[in-house]
Amino acid sequence: MDLEAAKMVGAGLAAIGAGMAALGVGNVFGSFLDGALRNPGAADGQQGRLFIGFAAAELLGLLAFVVAMIILFV
């Protein structure tokens, strides 16, 4: 396999993490809404955890994107 082709395959595999981060963000917000609709009184107390989960999932997506760009251009 050519080095350039291996870079493209590696970047594509690293970019899968960005798609998985989108699924993670959807899962975080879906779980929050599920819990908030079951117990609306506790929704305010869980909002901080919602944003922490969102930030963690989005960070992993951005990290996967950065790794893909590093593989392609370095």
VOVEXKOL-51739 format. One record per atom (N, C-alpha, C): atom name; x, y, z. Coordinates in steps of 0.1 Angstrom, whole numbers, padded with zeros to 4 digits. Atoms other than C-alpha are relative to their C-alpha. Layout:
# VOVEXKOL-51739
<zami 'CA', <X, Y, Z>>
...
END
This chain:
# VOVEXKOL-51739
<zami 'N', <0009, -0012, 0000>>
<zami 'CA', <0000, 0000, 0000>>
<zami 'C', <0009, 0012, 0000>>
<zami 'N', <-0007, -0012, 0001>>
<zami 'CA', <0012, 0034, -0009>>
<zami 'C', <-0001, 0008, 0013>>
<zami 'N', <0001, -0008, -0013>>
<zami 'CA', <0020, 0058, 0020>>
<zami 'C', <-0012, 0010, -0001>>
<zami 'N', <0011, -0010, 0001>>
<zami 'CA', <-0005, 0084, 0007>>
<zami 'C', <-0013, -0007, 0001>>
<zami 'N', <0012, 0007, -0002>>
<zami 'CA', <-0032, 0058, 0005>>
<zami 'C', <-0002, -0004, 0014>>
<zami 'N', <0001, 0003, -0014>>
<zami 'CA', <-0025, 0047, 0040>>
<zami 'C', <-0004, 0012, 0008>>
<zami 'N', <0004, -0012, -0007>>
<zami 'CA', <-0028, 0083, 0052>>
<zami 'C', <-0015, 0002, -0002>>
<zami 'N', <0014, -0003, 0002>>
<zami 'CA', <-0062, 0086, 0036>>
<zami 'C', <-0009, -0010, 0007>>
<zami 'N', <0007, 0010, -0007>>
<zami 'CA', <-0074, 0053, 0051>>
<zami 'C', <0000, 0003, 0015>>
<zami 'N', <-0001, -0003, -0014>>
<zami 'CA', <-0061, 0063, 0085>>
<zami 'C', <-0008, 0013, 0004>>
<zami 'N', <0008, -0012, -0002>>
<zami 'CA', <-0077, 0098, 0083>>
<zami 'C', <-0015, -0003, 0000>>
<zami 'N', <0014, 0004, 0001>>
<zami 'CA', <-0110, 0082, 0073>>
<zami 'C', <-0004, -0008, 0012>>
<zami 'N', <0003, 0008, -0012>>
<zami 'CA', <-0109, 0058, 0102>>
<zami 'C', <0000, 0010, 0013>>
<zami 'N', <0000, -0010, -0011>>
<zami 'CA', <-0101, 0087, 0126>>
<zami 'C', <-0012, 0009, -0001>>
<zami 'N', <0012, -0008, 0001>>
<zami 'CA', <-0130, 0107, 0112>>
<zami 'C', <-0013, -0007, 0004>>
<zami 'N', <0012, 0007, -0005>>
<zami 'CA', <-0154, 0080, 0123>>
<zami 'C', <-0003, 0005, 0014>>
<zami 'N', <0002, -0005, -0014>>
<zami 'CA', <-0149, 0094, 0158>>
<zami 'C', <-0009, 0012, 0000>>
<zami 'N', <0009, -0012, 0001>>
<zami 'CA', <-0166, 0127, 0147>>
<zami 'C', <-0015, -0004, -0001>>
<zami 'N', <0014, 0004, 0001>>
<zami 'CA', <-0197, 0108, 0137>>
<zami 'C', <-0005, -0007, 0013>>
<zami 'N', <0004, 0006, -0013>>
<zami 'CA', <-0197, 0088, 0169>>
<zami 'C', <-0002, 0011, 0011>>
<zami 'N', <0003, -0011, -0010>>
<zami 'CA', <-0195, 0121, 0189>>
<zami 'C', <-0014, 0006, -0002>>
<zami 'N', <0014, -0005, 0002>>
<zami 'CA', <-0227, 0132, 0172>>
<zami 'C', <-0010, -0009, 0006>>
<zami 'N', <0009, 0010, -0006>>
<zami 'CA', <-0244, 0100, 0183>>
<zami 'C', <0001, 0002, 0016>>
<zami 'N', <-0001, -0002, -0014>>
<zami 'CA', <-0230, 0106, 0218>>
<zami 'C', <-0007, 0013, 0005>>
<zami 'N', <0008, -0012, -0004>>
<zami 'CA', <-0244, 0142, 0220>>
<zami 'C', <-0015, -0003, -0001>>
<zami 'N', <0015, 0003, 0000>>
<zami 'CA', <-0278, 0129, 0209>>
<zami 'C', <-0004, -0009, 0011>>
<zami 'N', <0004, 0009, -0011>>
<zami 'CA', <-0277, 0102, 0235>>
<zami 'C', <0000, 0008, 0013>>
<zami 'N', <0000, -0008, -0012>>
<zami 'CA', <-0268, 0127, 0262>>
<zami 'C', <-0012, 0009, 0002>>
<zami 'N', <0012, -0008, -0001>>
<zami 'CA', <-0296, 0151, 0254>>
<zami 'C', <-0013, -0008, 0000>>
<zami 'N', <0012, 0008, -0001>>
<zami 'CA', <-0321, 0123, 0248>>
<zami 'C', <-0002, -0006, 0014>>
<zami 'N', <0001, 0005, -0013>>
<zami 'CA', <-0313, 0108, 0282>>
<zami 'C', <-0004, 0011, 0010>>
<zami 'N', <0004, -0011, -0008>>
<zami 'CA', <-0316, 0142, 0298>>
<zami 'C', <-0015, 0003, -0001>>
<zami 'N', <0014, -0003, 0002>>
<zami 'CA', <-0350, 0148, 0282>>
<zami 'C', <-0009, -0011, 0006>>
<zami 'N', <0008, 0012, -0006>>
<zami 'CA', <-0362, 0113, 0292>>
<zami 'C', <-0001, 0002, 0015>>
<zami 'N', <0001, -0002, -0014>>
<zami 'CA', <-0353, 0120, 0328>>
<zami 'C', <-0007, 0012, 0004>>
<zami 'N', <0007, -0012, -0003>>
<zami 'CA', <-0366, 0155, 0328>>
<zami 'C', <-0015, -0001, -0002>>
<zami 'N', <0014, 0002, 0002>>
<zami 'CA', <-0400, 0144, 0315>>
<zami 'C', <-0006, -0009, 0010>>
<zami 'N', <0004, 0009, -0011>>
<zami 'CA', <-0402, 0117, 0341>>
<zami 'C', <-0001, 0007, 0013>>
<zami 'N', <-0001, -0007, -0013>>
<zami 'CA', <-0393, 0140, 0370>>
<zami 'C', <0004, 0015, -0003>>
<zami 'N', <-0004, -0014, 0004>>
<zami 'CA', <-0395, 0177, 0360>>
<zami 'C', <0006, 0008, 0012>>
<zami 'N', <-0006, -0007, -0011>>
<zami 'CA', <-0386, 0188, 0395>>
<zami 'C', <0015, -0002, 0002>>
<zami 'N', <-0015, 0002, -0001>>
<zami 'CA', <-0351, 0173, 0393>>
<zami 'C', <0007, 0004, -0012>>
<zami 'N', <-0006, -0004, 0013>>
<zami 'CA', <-0344, 0187, 0358>>
<zami 'C', <0010, 0011, 0002>>
<zami 'N', <-0010, -0011, -0003>>
<zami 'CA', <-0327, 0218, 0372>>
<zami 'C', <0013, -0005, 0006>>
<zami 'N', <-0012, 0006, -0007>>
<zami 'CA', <-0303, 0198, 0393>>
<zami 'C', <0008, -0008, -0010>>
<zami 'N', <-0007, 0008, 0010>>
<zami 'CA', <-0293, 0177, 0363>>
<zami 'C', <0006, 0008, -0012>>
<zami 'N', <-0005, -0008, 0012>>
<zami 'CA', <-0286, 0205, 0339>>
<zami 'C', <0015, 0002, -0001>>
<zami 'N', <-0015, -0001, 0000>>
<zami 'CA', <-0250, 0209, 0350>>
<zami 'C', <0006, -0012, -0006>>
<zami 'N', <-0005, 0013, 0005>>
<zami 'CA', <-0244, 0172, 0343>>
<zami 'C', <-0002, -0001, -0015>>
<zami 'N', <0003, 0000, 0014>>
<zami 'CA', <-0260, 0177, 0309>>
<zami 'C', <0011, 0007, -0008>>
<zami 'N', <-0011, -0008, 0008>>
<zami 'CA', <-0235, 0204, 0298>>
<zami 'C', <0013, -0007, 0002>>
<zami 'N', <-0013, 0008, -0001>>
<zami 'CA', <-0206, 0183, 0312>>
<zami 'C', <0001, -0011, -0010>>
<zami 'N', <0001, 0011, 0009>>
<zami 'CA', <-0217, 0153, 0292>>
<zami 'C', <0001, 0005, -0015>>
<zami 'N', <-0001, -0006, 0013>>
<zami 'CA', <-0222, 0175, 0261>>
<zami 'C', <0014, 0004, -0004>>
<zami 'N', <-0014, -0004, 0003>>
<zami 'CA', <-0188, 0190, 0264>>
<zami 'C', <0010, -0011, -0002>>
<zami 'N', <-0009, 0011, 0001>>
<zami 'CA', <-0171, 0157, 0269>>
<zami 'C', <-0002, -0007, -0013>>
<zami 'N', <0003, 0007, 0012>>
<zami 'CA', <-0188, 0141, 0239>>
<zami 'C', <0006, 0009, -0012>>
<zami 'N', <-0005, -0009, 0011>>
<zami 'CA', <-0180, 0172, 0217>>
<zami 'C', <0015, 0001, 0000>>
<zami 'N', <-0014, 0000, 0000>>
<zami 'CA', <-0144, 0172, 0229>>
<zami 'C', <0006, -0012, -0007>>
<zami 'N', <-0005, 0013, 0006>>
<zami 'CA', <-0139, 0136, 0218>>
<zami 'C', <-0002, 0001, -0016>>
<zami 'N', <0002, -0003, 0014>>
<zami 'CA', <-0154, 0146, 0184>>
<zami 'C', <0011, 0009, -0006>>
<zami 'N', <-0011, -0009, 0005>>
<zami 'CA', <-0130, 0175, 0180>>
<zami 'C', <0013, -0006, 0000>>
<zami 'N', <-0013, 0007, -0001>>
<zami 'CA', <-0101, 0154, 0191>>
<zami 'C', <0002, -0010, -0012>>
<zami 'N', <-0001, 0009, 0011>>
<zami 'CA', <-0109, 0128, 0164>>
<zami 'C', <0002, 0008, -0013>>
<zami 'N', <-0002, -0008, 0012>>
<zami 'CA', <-0111, 0156, 0138>>
<zami 'C', <0014, 0005, -0001>>
<zami 'N', <-0014, -0005, 0000>>
<zami 'CA', <-0077, 0170, 0149>>
<zami 'C', <0009, -0011, -0004>>
<zami 'N', <-0008, 0012, 0003>>
<zami 'CA', <-0062, 0135, 0147>>
<zami 'C', <0000, -0003, -0015>>
<zami 'N', <0002, 0002, 0014>>
<zami 'CA', <-0076, 0131, 0112>>
<zami 'C', <0008, 0010, -0008>>
<zami 'N', <-0007, -0010, 0007>>
<zami 'CA', <-0061, 0164, 0101>>
<zami 'C', <0015, -0001, 0002>>
<zami 'N', <-0015, 0003, -0002>>
<zami 'CA', <-0027, 0156, 0116>>
<zami 'C', <0004, -0011, -0009>>
<zami 'N', <-0003, 0011, 0008>>
<zami 'CA', <-0027, 0123, 0098>>
<zami 'C', <0001, 0005, -0015>>
<zami 'N', <0000, -0004, 0014>>
<zami 'CA', <-0035, 0140, 0065>>
<zami 'C', <0011, 0010, -0004>>
<zami 'N', <-0009, -0011, 0004>>
<zami 'CA', <-0012, 0170, 0066>>
<zami 'C', <0013, 0000, 0006>>
<zami 'N', <-0014, 0001, -0006>>
<zami 'CA', <0018, 0160, 0087>>
<zami 'C', <0007, -0012, -0004>>
END
